[in-house]
């Protein structure tokens, strides 16, 4: 298959996200051994770690630089991506399935008049285009899909595709856009300082109603801090106002795929399992030995979270000291 693959890099506060490097790594693997060329595109102002894409097989990066593009603008980003996709004659536009990617991908696919492969956990070349596998029905089934016209727009689920090292020499081209379309523009970004986004975290410790109240969530926070991970929460906890929605894991929250997911006092409703069952290792702590969470857990501890979490936290601190 001949053609061009365009990887869209997402930056936040001038730093490219890990999930975008996962897209770089996958793109480089798709291009290897074929006649497909690969280019990465980053839009922003001062981006500090552009050259890091070279660690994952990306030799050419286009940096569209403009002070007004420091914060996300769906109209401006869409126009810029479409212009470069057209000039490169890109067969595949590849993004990460973050809020950024989920917003941009459909806009791009409509204008390119091509199919869209969303939230892929597998992506490969096919005889006529690209084929993928993605979870459907809240994670209860997997769907095989294919774009057969030789081109597609695809988003990949964060933390699913490994970062495969393939160091190459990087050439960065800086481009100034002409007449950016600022029909829509982000005026302000608010974030919880010091907190890792659960959607991209490699380790997540989540709490549920078994903690009995928000005043006990420090047990989850302390364990997450000891592990260097993020704090998550069940829908019941968020609905009760104990934690913010940005920490919610599940069908109506965020879908996560960390290396380690620890569920503390979470029974395991199907909506929650839909958001975390693709985690590499799942550890459940619950006093109910028949809780549904144990059906997906790799390791289970039947017991009181108020007794187990402090001991687990102290032991982890001791081992890591």
N, C-alpha and C positions, 0 to 999 in steps of 0.2 A: 504494500500500500504506500503510495506517495502522498505527500502533503505536509502540513505544518500544524504543530500543536502549540497553543498559546496558554500559558499558565498565568492566572491572575493572582498576584500576591497581595494579601491584606495587611495593611499596617495600622497600628494604633499608637498614637503619640510618637510617631517616627520610628517604630520598631516593628519589623515584620513578624507575624505570628508563627508559632511552631506548626500549626495546621497547614499553613501555606507551604512550608518546607516539605511537609508530607506530600503535598500535591506536586512539588518539584521532583521529589524522589520517584513518585509513581510515573510522572510524565517522562522522566529520563529513562525509566525501565520500558515504557511503551515504545519510546523512540529507538531504543537500542536494537540493533539488528534489523532495522527497517529503513525505508527511505524517507522517514518522517523527520523533519527538522523541528527543533524546539526553541521557543523564546519565552521568557518570563516578562511580565509587565507589572510595574508597581506605580501607583498613582499617589502623589503626596507632595510634601515640601522637602523637609530635611529628614531623610530616612537613613538611619545609622548602620544597619546590618545587611545592606543589599548584597554585598559580596559573599555572604554566608550561603547564598543559593548555589554558589560554585561547589560547595561541599557535597551537593546532591545531584551533580551532573548537569547543571545549567550553565552554559558558557556565554549566552547572550541575554542581557537584561536591558529592557527599555524603562527608563525612569522618567515618567511624565511629571515634571516639576512645576509647581505653581503654588504661591502662598495661599490662594483661596481654596486649594484642594487638601489642606491639612486635615480638615474634617470632611466626613463622607457627604457626598452629594449624589443621589441616585441619577439625576439627569446628566450631570457632568461626567460621572464615571461611565455611565452607559454610552454616551456619545464617544468618549475617548476609546473605550474598549472596542466598540463597533468599527471605528476608523482604523484601528490597528489590526483587527481581525480581517478586515477587508483588504488592507494593504499587504498583509502576510498570506492572504488566502487560506486562513486557518481552517483546518478540518475539525479540530476539537478545541473548544475553549473550556479550560479546566479550573474549577474553583473549589474551595473548601465549603462544606455544608454548615457554615456558621450563619448568624443573622445576616451578615454582609453578603455571603454567597447566595443564601436563599432569597434575598431581595433582588440581587442583580441578575441571577441566572435566567429567570423567566423573561425579564425585560430584554435580555440579549437574544434569547432563543426566538422570541417572537419576531424581532427585527431581522434575524438571520434566516427566518423561515425554515427552522430545523427542529428536530426532536430534542427533548431534554431528558437527561438521566439524573434524577435527584437522589441524594442521600445514599450513594453507592457504597457498598462494602466490598465489592469486586468490580473491576473494570479492565477490559482487555480489547484488543483488536479483533475484528471479525472479517470475514471475506468481503463484506460489502460496507463495513463501517465499524461500529463500536457496540459491544455488548456489555451488560452490567447485571449485577445482582443487588437488590435492595430489600430491606425489611418492609412488609406491609401489614395491614390489619393490627396495628399497635405491636408489631414485632412477633406476632403469632405465626407468620408465614414469610417465606422469602420468594420474591418475584424475579424471574429472569426477563430482562428487557433488551431490545436491540434497536439501534438506529441504523437503517439500511441504506441511507442515501449518501454515505461516505462522509458525513459530518454530524456533529452533535455539540451540545453544551452539557457539561456534566459537573455535578458537585459530589465530593467524597466526604464520608463521615469522618470527623476528627478522631485521632487515636486508633484508627483501624489499620491504616497502611504504615508499615515501618519506615523509619528514616534510614535508608540504605546509603552509606557513604560512597561517593564516587567523585572525588576531587578533580575539578577541571579548572582551567584558567578562565577567568571571568572578564568579559568586556561589557562595560556599562555605558549605555548611550543616554545622555540627558536630552530631553525634548521639552520644549515649551509649547503648551497647547494654544491654538488660535481660537479665540472666542468660546471659552468654556460655557456650557449651558448651565447656568445656575438657577434654573426654574425652581428647583428644590434644593435646599441647603440645610445642613445641620448647623444649628446655632450654638449648641452646647452639648458636651458629653459629660455625664455624671457617672462616677464609679465609686464603689466602696473601696477606700484606700487599703492597700495591703492584702486584699482578698483575691484569690485565684478564681477565675471563671470555671465553674464546674464542668462546662461543656468541653473544656480543653485540658482539664487537670488529669494527671497520670495516676493520682491517688485521691480517692474521695471517701470521707467519713460522713455518713448521713444519719440523721436522727428522726425518729417518729414519735407517735403518741405515747410510746412506752416510757418516754422521759418525763411525762406527767405535767410538765410546765416549762415555760421559757427560761425560768431561773436555773434549770438543770442542764441547759444546752452547753454550758461551759465544759461539761464532760466530753462532748463531741468535739468542741473547739480545741481542747487541750490534746486530745488524741490526734486530731488532724495536724496540729502544729508539730507534735512530736514526729509525725511521719513525713512532714513537709508537704501535706496535701491540702485539699479544699474541703469546705464544709457544705454538705447538701442537706436537703430536707424533704420529707414526704408532703403530699398535697394537704393532708389533714393538718399538719403542723403550720403550713403556710396559710391555709384557710382560717386557722384559729388566730392568726396574727403573731405567732411566735417568731417566725422568720420571714425574710423578704422573698418575693416571688422569684428573684434572680437565682435563688439557691434551690428552687424546686426541681426535683428529678421525677420524671414520669411522662405519661402521655400528654398531659396538659402543661408540662414544664419543659425541662431540657432533657434531650436524649444524650446519654454519656456512654463512653467506652473506655474507661480507664484500665490500667493494668491491675489495680486493686480497688475494690469497692467494699466498704465495711458498712453494713446496715445495722444500726443500733436501735432496738425497740421499734422496728418496722415490721408489721405483720406480713406485708408482701401482696397487696392487692394487685390485680392484673394490670391496672393503669401504671403502677409504680414499676412492676417488672418489665413493662414495655419500654421503659426509659433507661434501664440499667442492665438488662439480661445479657447484653453483648460484652460486658466487662470480662477481662481475661480471667481474673480470680475474684470470687465473691465470698465474703465472710459475713455470716449472720450471727447476731447476738440477740436472743429473744428468750423470755422465760416460758413461752408457749412452745412446747416441742412439736406441735402440729401446725405451727404457723406456715403459711404457703411459701414464705421466703426461703425456708429450708429446702424446698424442691429445686431451687436453682443455685443454692449455695455450694461452693466447693468445700468450705469448712464451716461448721456450725457450732455455736456455743449455746447450750441451753442453760440460761441463768439470768439473774437480775443485772440489768445494765448498770445500776448504781454500785454494784459490788465489782463487776468485771472490768468496766472501763477504766477506773483509777488504777487498778493493778496492771492492766494491759499498757496503759500510758507510761507508768513508771518503769515497766520492764523494757519497753521500747527505748525510753530515754537512757536507761542503763546500758543497753546494747549499743546505742549509737554514740555514747559519750567516749 
